[in-house]
């Protein structure tokens, strides 16, 4: 499993995708949420967040929506 620093580095492109929605604090939130995720699961989470941002026309995405996306990835990759 990747370290917190590696997970943050993997998720950092989200700052470029939507700097209004993603701050360092939100990245730290995602790093905590993805504690038991494998590297592949973190990549899948990042991809699902990017798709969700495209679906909402890059408006602010809520923490609840991020948790739901993380839950879906955790179920898909059996990260318990």
C-alpha positions in Angstrom: 0.0 0.0 0.0 1.4 3.4 -0.9 2.4 5.8 1.9 0.4 9.0 2.6 3.1 11.0 0.7 2.8 8.8 -2.3 -1.0 8.8 -2.2 -1.0 12.6 -2.0 1.4 12.8 -5.0 -0.9 10.5 -7.0 -3.9 12.7 -6.2 -2.1 16.0 -6.8 -3.2 16.3 -10.5 -6.6 17.0 -9.1 -5.3 20.4 -8.1 -4.6 21.2 -11.7 -8.0 19.8 -12.9 -10.0 22.1 -10.6 -8.1 24.4 -8.3 -11.4 25.9 -7.0 -12.6 22.6 -5.6 -9.3 21.0 -4.6 -7.0 22.5 -2.0 -4.3 21.0 0.0 -6.8 20.4 2.8 -9.1 18.5 0.5 -6.2 16.4 -0.8 -5.3 15.6 2.8 -8.9 14.5 3.3 -8.6 12.2 0.3 -5.3 10.9 1.6 -7.0 9.9 4.9 -10.0 8.4 3.2 -7.7 6.3 0.9 -5.6 4.9 3.8 -6.2 1.2 2.9 -6.2 1.7 -0.8 -3.7 0.0 -3.1 -1.9 2.1 -5.7 -4.4 0.9 -8.4 -7.3 1.8 -6.2 -5.9 5.3 -5.6 -5.6 5.7 -9.4 -9.2 4.5 -9.9 -10.3 7.0 -7.3 -8.5 9.8 -9.1 -10.1 8.8 -12.4 -13.6 8.6 -10.9 -13.2 12.0 -9.3 -12.1 13.5 -12.7 -15.2 11.9 -14.4 -17.4 13.3 -11.6 -15.9 16.8 -12.1 -16.6 16.6 -15.8 -20.2 15.5 -15.1 -20.9 18.5 -12.8 -19.3 21.0 -15.2 -16.4 21.5 -12.8 -18.5 23.1 -10.1 -17.6 22.4 -6.6 -17.9 18.7 -5.6 -18.9 18.0 -2.1 -17.1 16.0 0.5 -20.0 13.6 0.6 -19.7 13.0 -3.1 -16.0 12.3 -2.7 -16.8 9.8 0.1 -19.3 8.1 -2.1 -16.8 7.8 -4.9 -14.2 6.4 -2.4 -16.7 3.9 -1.1 -17.4 2.7 -4.7 -13.7 2.2 -5.3 -13.2 0.5 -2.0 -15.9 -2.0 -2.8 -14.6 -2.6 -6.3 -11.0 -3.2 -5.0 -12.0 -4.8 -1.7 -10.2 -2.2 0.4 -11.5 -2.9 3.9 
